[in-house]
Amino acid sequence: MVSSSGTKLVLASSSPRRVGILSDAGITLAIEPASVDEDAILAKGPDLVLAVQKLALAKAMFVAELSVGEFVLGADTIVVFENEVFGKPKSSTEALAMLNRLSGRRHEVITGVAVVNPAGESQTKFVSTSVVFHNLDDSEISEYVSTGLPMDKAGGYGIQDSSFAPVASYDECYLNVVGLPMCASSDLLEESGFESGVSLACAGHAVSGNSDYTESL
């Protein structure tokens, strides 16, 4: 196992939510977004759990080639509704359609996480969270979409967007829905030999939506 005492973590993402979650955990970060064909990887097979982990690993491996000697963490989050993947909406029209379909219904949020250590060894995990939306009015959906906030989020929404607050309930990990489950991430980092010197407990791991972890995300 490779030890990382005093080593920063390279995040293969520019997501402000992921940056916020890891920074709030006390981890020193370098940000290096990955360039991979997400649609091509997700389209390779029907096993979405496997596909999202492959995508997270592809991101981590891409950045690991640019960050030799560092620990790299990659992640990808998808929203799955009726066996259809909802990624980031490409237009306001698509965002409106996604949110209207999710209104009053249950969907799954799946995040794949991958860590590559300085020796090039990799591990992956995933977390799946079941989410139920409130019944949403057309006007509140339209108002939210007009803010532009849905455009960089899988499924077209952020559970942490308090002005919209579409989520009625969820099980297990709140931070998974935000975009990075620290429960899986901390396990992978520790198993890979990363020594942060801080507690990596999942502050957002809660049942039935009982989490106050919304600051700075």
Secondary structure, DSSP 4 states (H G I P E B T S, - for coil): ----TT--EEES---HHHHHHHHHTT--EEE------HHHHHTT-S-HHHHHHHHHHHHHHHHHTTSTTSEEEEEEEEEEETTEEE-S-SSHHHHHHHHHHHTT-EEEEEEEEEEE-TTS-EEEEEEEEEEEEPPPPHHHHHHHHHTTGGGGSGGG--TT-TTT--EEEE-SBHHHHHT--HHHHHHHHHHHT---SS----TTB-STT-----TT-
